[in-house]
Every structure is written in C-alpha cells, then in structure tokens.
C-alpha cells in the first residue's frame, strides 16, 4: 500500500489491517477500506465531530449481533437504511481505541458480519476470509 499515513484518520487501524492489504479510497471526508469488492469500514476525523470514528459496514441482518461485540456502545450508533446497516464506533467514546482494535480483530478473523459488497459492483465479492490465511 502506497499511502500517505498523515492523511489517514486513526492510522493504527490501517496498521492492524495491513496484512490484508486493503484498497484505500478517500471520498467526501471519509477514508474507505475495501477488500476486493467488499467495503469493510470507513474512518473519519474532521470538524463535524458527531460522525467521527470508525464506521463498520454490515447488513440489517447482522447489525444487532455485531453491535453487541461493543458492550458500552449505545444502540443509537446502529444505523439502518434498507438492507444496509452500519455500526459506528465514535471517536469521542472512551473505549474507542479498544473497540477499533476489536473491530480489526474481527475483520482479521474473517467475521462475515463486517463488510458488504458496495453498490454498483456486479461481480460477486471474494470471500475475504480467504485472505486471512
């Protein structure tokens, strides 16, 4: 990955996920991490502090069980829209770093609750659990 770390919010997340060699895209103030066609998470740290943190992409099927991995996280950080859902780990939370490391651990272990094929992708996503070997 050829990335300017000074422009990545919460670079420790990228350090943790480095072995997966995710694709990184910066759009609209977010830094998105992909594995193949699968959008795993977004990182944000800018002036609008209410939405800063780590956004885990999931589906409505998995949002509640994924959210329970972070016991002090209020349900107001479980967002849903149609079949899409997010668990947002806000950077203002005292447990933010602990929870971000936990999310990275789940991703590295191939937890299928995290990630979804981004809109507009027509081919099937690679099974990112295959990348953890």
N, C-alpha and C positions, 0 to 999 in steps of 0.2 A: 504494500500500500504506500503510495507516494502522497502523503497528506501533511499539510501544514498543521501541526498539533496546536499551534497557538490560536487557530480559528475553530477548533473543535471544543464545544462545551463539555465539561466533565471528561477530560481525556483519559481518566482512569478506566472508564467504560470501554473505550477503544483498546486500551492496553489489555484488558481482560479478554476481549473478544478477538484479539489479534490473530490467534491461531486458526480461526475460521476464515480469515482473510475476507471480511465482508466488503461489499461495494459501498462506498460512501457518496451520498449526494446531498448537496446543500440547496435548499429551496425555501423561500418565504420565512427565513429566520430559523428554520429547523435544520438539523443535520440528521439525515435518514441513513439507517444501516440496513442493507439488504444482504441476503444470502441467496444467490440465484435470483429467481423471480419473487422470492419471499421477503416481504417487508417485515423486519423484526421489531425495530424500535426507532424512535426519534429522540434527539437530545435538543434541548432548548434552554438558553440562558441569555435573556435580553431584558430590556427595560420593563416590559409588561410581566412583572414577577408572578402574577397569578397562574400563568401557564408554563412556568419554567420547571425543568426537571427531565425525567426520562419517561417517555410515553411508550408503553408496550402495546403492540398491535395484536389483536386477537379477534375472536368472533363472539357473538352473543351467547353461543353455546358454552363458551369457556370463561367468560368474563368473571363470573362469581367464584368459580373454583380457583382461578388464577389470582384474583384479589385476596382470597383467604391465605395465600402464601405470605402476605404482608399484614400481620395481625393488627397493627396500630393504624392502618390506612382506613380512613372514612370511606363509606360507600359512595360519597359524592364524587370520588375520584374514579368511579367505574362509569364510563361513558358508553352509550349505545346509539347507533344510528343504522336502522335496517338490520342487516346481518353483521355489520361491522361493529366492533367494540374496541375500547382502549382501557387499560389500567394505567393511570397516571401516577407516577411517583414524584410528588412535588419536591423541588429542591429546598423549599422552606421547612420541610418536615425534619424534625430532629434525627430521625432514623434514615434520612435519605441515602447516605453512602452505604449503610448496611443493606438497605433494600435494593439499591442499584447493584451491589455485588451479588446479592441473592438472585436478582433477575439475570445477571450474566451467568451465574452458575446454572440456572435453569436452561438458558439458551445453549450453553456448552454441553449440557447433558441431553440435548435434543428434545426438550419438552415441547410437545406438539401444540400446547395451548398458546404458545407465543409465536406470533408471525402469521401472516396471511398473504396470499397472492394479491399483489397490488392491481388496482383497476386497469383495464386495458391490456393486461397480459393474456395472450390467447393460449399459449402453450402451458402445459402442466408444470407446476413448480417441482424442482428437485427436492427430494426428501432431505432436509438439512441435517437430520440425524446421521445420514451417511457421511457428512463432512466432519463429524466429531471423532472419527476413528484415527 
